[in-house]
C-alpha cells in the first residue's frame, strides 16, 4: 500500500491537488462540517475509497474491518497522530456512513490521479476476459507492470504489499465488490487487473 511519502508525491501534481481541494470543500460542506483535515490527508481518504467499498460489500463494516481500515488510515496520514485524533481515521467515519452518496465522486478523483501520474490508457488493450490464469503467469505480469499501477492495486484491495504475488482468499460478496470498483475505475480494461482478480480464491 502507499506510504505517506508516496501520497505526498502524488498530490504534488497541481491538477490532482486542485481536484482534491474541490472535493474536500464539497464533502466538508455537505457531510462533515467539523472535519479538520489537510489536503494531503483528505487525498489519503480518497485513496482509501476502494478499500472502504470492499469493507461495505455486505452492507456494514465489522469490528475487524474497522480495525484494518484504521490501521491503513494511520499509515497514510501525514505525520504522527499516535497521541491525538488522526484526521484520516476521523474522516473515515463520514465516508463510511455516506459512502453511497460519494463513491462515484471519490473514484472519479482516483481515476483522474491515475491518468495524471502514468499512462493508464496506454495499458488498455483487448484481452480474453474468460482466460484462466496461473499463478506463474500472474506473477510475470506483475513484474512487467508499471510500479505505480501495482502500488495502486495493492493500496486499493490488499492489506499487505507482499500479498500482491501470493494467493489470497476472499468472500464471494467482497470479490464482487472488487470487480465492481475495478470496473468503475476503468481497471477492467487492463489485462493485469483480470490476472489480479483471477488469483483470488473465492469462498
SULKA-V446193 format. One record per backbone hydrogen bond with DSSP energy under -1.0 kcal/mol. CO is the residue of the C=O (numbers start at 1). NH is the residue of the N-H. E is the energy in kcal/mol with one decimal. If there is no record, write none. Layout:
BEGIN
<<CO,NH,E> <CO,NH,E>>
END
This chain:
BEGIN
<<3,7,-2.2> <4,8,-2.1> <5,9,-1.9> <6,10,-2.5> <7,11,-2.2> <10,13,-1.3> <13,17,-2.6> <14,18,-2.3> <15,19,-2.1> <16,20,-2.5> <17,21,-2.5> <18,22,-2.2> <19,23,-2.0> <20,24,-2.7> <21,25,-2.4> <22,26,-1.7> <23,27,-2.8> <24,28,-2.7> <25,29,-1.9> <26,30,-2.4> <27,31,-2.9> <27,32,-1.4> <32,35,-1.9> <38,42,-2.4> <39,43,-2.2> <40,44,-1.8> <41,45,-1.8> <42,46,-2.2> <43,47,-2.5> <44,48,-1.3> <46,49,-1.8> <48,52,-2.4> <49,53,-2.7> <50,54,-2.1> <51,55,-2.1> <52,56,-1.8> <54,57,-1.6> <56,59,-2.4> <62,66,-2.7> <63,67,-2.2> <64,68,-2.1> <65,69,-2.5> <66,70,-2.5> <67,71,-2.2> <68,72,-2.1> <69,73,-2.6> <70,74,-2.2> <71,75,-1.4> <72,76,-1.4> <73,77,-1.6> <86,90,-2.5> <87,91,-2.4> <88,92,-1.8> <91,95,-2.2> <92,96,-3.2> <93,97,-1.8> <94,98,-1.6> <98,102,-1.0> <99,102,-1.0> <99,103,-2.2> <102,106,-2.5> <103,107,-2.9> <104,108,-2.0> <105,109,-1.4> <106,110,-1.7> <107,111,-2.7> <108,112,-2.3> <109,113,-2.4> <110,114,-2.3> <111,115,-2.3> <112,116,-1.8> <113,117,-1.5> <114,118,-1.9> <118,120,-2.1> <120,123,-1.4> <121,124,-1.2> <128,131,-1.3> <134,138,-2.3> <135,139,-2.5> <136,140,-2.0> <137,141,-1.9> <138,142,-2.2> <139,143,-2.0> <140,144,-1.3> <141,145,-1.3> <146,150,-1.7> <147,151,-2.0> <148,152,-2.2> <149,153,-2.5> <150,154,-2.6> <151,155,-2.2> <152,156,-2.4> <153,157,-2.4> <154,158,-1.8> <160,163,-1.3> <161,164,-2.0> <162,165,-1.2> <163,166,-1.1> <168,201,-3.7> <170,203,-2.9> <171,175,-2.6> <172,176,-2.1> <173,177,-1.4> <174,178,-2.2> <175,179,-2.4> <176,180,-2.2> <177,181,-2.9> <178,182,-2.5> <179,183,-2.0> <180,184,-2.0> <181,185,-1.8> <182,187,-2.5> <183,186,-1.1> <186,189,-1.3> <187,190,-2.2> <189,125,-1.1> <190,194,-1.3> <191,195,-2.4> <192,196,-2.5> <193,197,-2.6> <194,198,-2.1> <197,200,-1.5> <199,168,-1.0> <201,170,-2.3>>
END
